[in-house]
Amino acid sequence: MRVRLHAGALADLEAAGDWYESQRPGLGDDFAAEVARGLEMIAEGPLLWQRWPDSPDHLAVRRLVLSRFPFALGYQVRPTEIVVLAVAHASRLPLFWLSRG
């Protein structure tokens, strides 16, 4: 199934990648590669990951937690595509991205 990043999730990804790159050259690329692996995993088995805790039931948002970086990919499985709503840092306000669903 096709995976699409919501514009807000794309902005999250770019901001985090820029921050990591500013910390150490090449780390932003490592972050982007980790997110890309996560997106591939979601595409291969979108129902394998649990629902995002405390997210509204009607949105049915799932999350994949990245292994190397403290981020999660919040996504919805829709009839024709998977939409990633957020690339969310673990310490950021919970569910800040709900209006994207």
C-alpha positions, 0 to 999 in steps of 0.5 A: 500500500502507498505511504504518504506523508502529511505536510505537517509530518514532512515539516516535522521530519525536515525540522528534526533532520535539520536539528540532528544535522546541526548537532553532527554532520551526517546525523541528519542523514542517519535520521532520515534513513531510520525514518525511511526504514520505518516507512517501509516497515509500515508499508509492509505491515500497516496493522502490525503496530499498536494504536497510539495511546490516548488517541481518539478511537475514531481516528484509529492512529497507529504508531511505529517507534523508531529504534535509534532516535526518540521519535515515533511515526503516527499514521492512519491506514485508509482505504487507498493509502497510509497517511503518516500524520506525525514524525513526533519526538517522544518528549514533545507535547502528546498528540500535538498533531491530532488536527492533521487526521 
